[in-house]
Amino acid sequence: MQETLGILKKYWGYDAFRKKQDDIIQSVIDGNDTLVLLPTGGGKSICYQIPGLLAEGVCLVISPLIALMQDQVEQLKKRGVKAVALTSGMSKREIDIQLDNAIYGSTKFLYVSPERLKSSLFRERFAKMNINLIAVDEAHCISEWGYDFRPAYLDIADLRTIKPDTTVMALTATATPEVAEDIQVKLQFKQPHLISDTFERTNITYNTYQSNNKLNRILEYLGKTKDSGIIYCSTRKGVKNLCKHLLDEGVSSNFYHGGLDPEVRKKRQQDWIENRIQVMVCTNAFGMGIDKPDVRFVLHYDIPQTIEAYFQEAGRAGRDGNPAETILFFEPSDIDDLKEKVHAKFPALTEIKQIYKALGSHFQLAVGSGEGETYEINLLDFCDRFNIDLITAYNSLKFLEIGGYLALSENFSSPSKLQIITDPKNLYQYQVKDQKYNKIIQFLLRTQMGVFEGLQTIDEFKIAKHTGVSKKDIETALKFLDTQEVVRYIPRLNGTYITFLTERLTESNLSLPAEIYHKRKVAAISKLNAMVDFLLAEDCTSRFLLNYFGEKDGYRCEKCNRCIGEKEKHQLSDIKKDIESYLKTRFNNEDQVLIQDLISALNNYSKDEILEKVRWMIDHDQLNADPLGKSLLKG
């Protein structure tokens, strides 16, 4: 363990592991297949990164989110570790080079999506790699009973036939006992082995409030705090509108969603992390990989579709261990809206096939072609052209993605890349011909050390700033040099892209197995019902959540609005009994009793508590009062 502590100190600067991390790391070092179940913010990535650094060879990390993969790669690179992510925005040649680097080069971490595992190119190269560990992130995606099932995860088990002796680690922050067992079965663990920590976060108070005006409740809450926090909405439009309301009321805030330009997202995220803005209003695209310890509140303007999603988002509060609060606001109609959204996620199978056929026509793909090809798509234009409902189209595309037919990259961004592919002598000829080319090439030679050896990430804005050549002219020049085979230039991708993972099929050959559609629908409705139960239950919110995740001995937190409401309910009941007992005695001899006398007599309660209960009893015709409200009348 001393060696692992040394790596922890060298690369992360920490002197000690967090709870459970050392047990998990030792388990993997000992060669045990291990399922890691730690709550959000529990430090799961270190659990596979340290064993990956300790052993010779490459750690293969399977992750479903491009943004999360890219964030992890950047973090490792900053620590001096060679890491690469294969994404759908990369060309076949780029992927080919990176796979070779994983075999023959110094790559230590190779991040891939589960869909990549079907590729014959990947499987062929994987067999040649010295793999020291297979880490499966967001492992709940392998279970049809999980809240984000992706059937491509089922292909992971096939890797074990290629490398049967390689240890597998699965990691997730949200899994019920049923899902945890399913993960280990689907990944073919040699022996069941789960290391988990409690889901209990004693520093977080979970509250739910039904309101007829969520916006006013949120403004009221923000008016009482200057702490840093997050507000989650379910749609991009909702995020933008809510942020506008907050700004109009003088709340320091900004909004974030996956459709923003990557540089804008990065800037807003940094402004929030460094407390230049107080509140980030966002979709669930915000939060993955962000470690801001001093988040004091997380509010939900819309209801998440599952308890797992809610728990993960709420868990971004209070990572420093200090008190934090989460509040889910909902209006009566929100529950009906949620039910409609969940049912809309399951278009009819005939509609899914119709949309797959329309895609083939839209991109002019012949049956049997298109595998590995990526196309940009404007969903609004696509739906208008084929007279398809937008929501039906989107959810159908998601099912086609789940089925392994395509990958949908929403507003995916891949930076521009360039490699000089000619010899220095020929390159010099172009520098002499045009001063503009000379400035661009000179800058690339100064700043991109490996530009002759392979594709390098470039930033046209940065080149423009340092050369005085406009960004438009730089792009034009590089495209021309690409046609002349002087450079290989891949411009930035920024939009919605579809990558065909298989050749185009006829509709009759396209199928969605039961676990992809029917079982998934059953699971979604079950999770919807659990979410509704959570909203309407009277039990302690913390205990409800713990029970959901299999911790049946959870205690009442005594802090949430339900616990406090239950206390007040019992307390008010006691007050009511004491009021009735006192008045019964007095009314035996008198026709009226001064309220001031009642307050004096029941001095074990506060004046406000007594007055509140008296008003309630009057409003509910349980007491009579004189017109001035100073005395209670016998009656």
Summary of the structure (lengths in Angstrom):
residues: 635
radius of gyration: 29.9
end to end distance: 78.8
largest distance: 116.0
contacts: 1965
relative contact order: 0.09
helix: 48%
strand: 15%
